[in-house]
Amino acid sequence: MRDIQAEIAKLITDNPVVLFMKGTPQMPMCGFSARTAAVLQECDVPFAAVNVLTDPDIREGVKVYGKWPTIPQLYVAGELVGGCDIATAMYENGELEPMLKAATAERS
């Protein structure tokens, strides 16, 4: 039997920056996912993108995992940062990029 919560935990543990989104960074399928992916790309850090539209179990499971009801969801260094509004606000006030760089530097 598939353990969705364990799969999600592994994705978050194995990748310093993970974006659960609708679509892909190259072809986002919603405006919020597009904006969040664009913010990450502007910060110029590698990130794992998980297209929740291809796996309904992951789509629902990540909402339970992070106790966050919407997609996209951004995880940095194993912690839920939030969705589009939070990621965008943190980017605009200068908090997000140093956090992302620190998380990815730890894995280098």
C-alpha positions in Angstrom: 0.0 0.0 0.0 1.2 3.5 -0.9 2.2 5.7 2.0 1.6 9.2 0.6 2.7 11.0 3.8 6.1 9.1 3.7 6.5 10.0 0.0 5.9 13.7 0.7 8.2 13.6 3.7 11.0 12.1 1.5 10.5 14.7 -1.2 10.8 17.5 1.4 13.8 15.8 3.2 15.6 15.0 0.0 15.3 18.5 -1.6 16.3 21.7 0.2 13.6 23.7 -1.7 10.4 22.0 -2.9 7.4 23.6 -4.6 4.2 21.6 -4.8 2.4 23.3 -7.6 -0.2 22.9 -10.3 1.7 22.2 -13.5 5.4 22.7 -13.9 7.7 25.8 -13.7 7.8 25.8 -17.5 4.1 25.3 -17.9 2.2 26.3 -14.8 -1.5 25.5 -14.7 -2.6 28.3 -12.3 -1.6 31.8 -11.7 -0.6 31.3 -8.1 1.7 28.4 -9.1 3.1 30.5 -11.9 3.9 33.4 -9.6 5.5 31.2 -6.9 7.7 29.4 -9.5 8.7 32.7 -11.0 9.7 34.1 -7.6 11.9 31.0 -7.1 13.4 31.3 -10.5 14.2 35.0 -9.9 16.1 34.0 -6.7 18.2 31.7 -9.0 18.3 28.7 -6.7 17.6 25.1 -7.7 14.3 23.7 -6.5 12.2 20.6 -7.0 8.8 21.1 -8.5 6.1 18.6 -7.9 3.1 18.7 -10.2 0.2 17.8 -8.0 -2.1 17.6 -11.1 -0.4 14.4 -12.2 -1.0 12.7 -8.8 -4.3 13.2 -6.9 -2.9 11.4 -3.9 0.0 13.8 -3.6 -2.3 16.7 -4.3 -4.6 15.8 -1.3 -1.8 14.4 0.8 0.3 17.5 0.8 -2.6 19.5 2.2 -2.8 17.1 5.1 1.0 17.0 5.5 1.5 20.7 6.0 -2.0 21.4 7.4 -2.3 24.0 4.5 -5.4 23.8 2.4 -4.2 25.3 -0.9 -1.7 24.7 -3.6 1.0 25.9 -4.3 3.0 25.1 -1.1 6.6 26.0 -0.7 8.9 24.1 1.6 12.4 25.3 2.5 14.9 23.2 4.5 12.1 20.9 5.5 9.7 23.6 6.7 6.5 24.9 5.2 7.0 28.5 4.2 3.5 28.9 2.8 1.7 29.6 -0.4 1.9 32.2 -3.2 1.0 35.3 -1.1 3.5 34.5 1.7 6.3 33.5 -0.8 5.7 36.7 -2.8 5.6 38.9 0.2 8.8 37.4 1.6 10.5 37.8 -1.8 9.4 41.5 -2.0 10.7 42.3 1.5 14.0 40.5 0.9 13.5 37.6 3.3 13.0 34.8 0.8 16.2 34.8 -1.2 18.6 34.6 1.7 16.5 31.7 3.2 16.6 29.9 -0.1 20.4 30.5 -0.6 21.1 29.2 2.9 19.0 26.1 2.4 20.6 25.2 -0.9 24.2 26.1 0.3 23.8 23.6 3.2 23.4 20.8 0.6 26.3 21.8 -1.7 
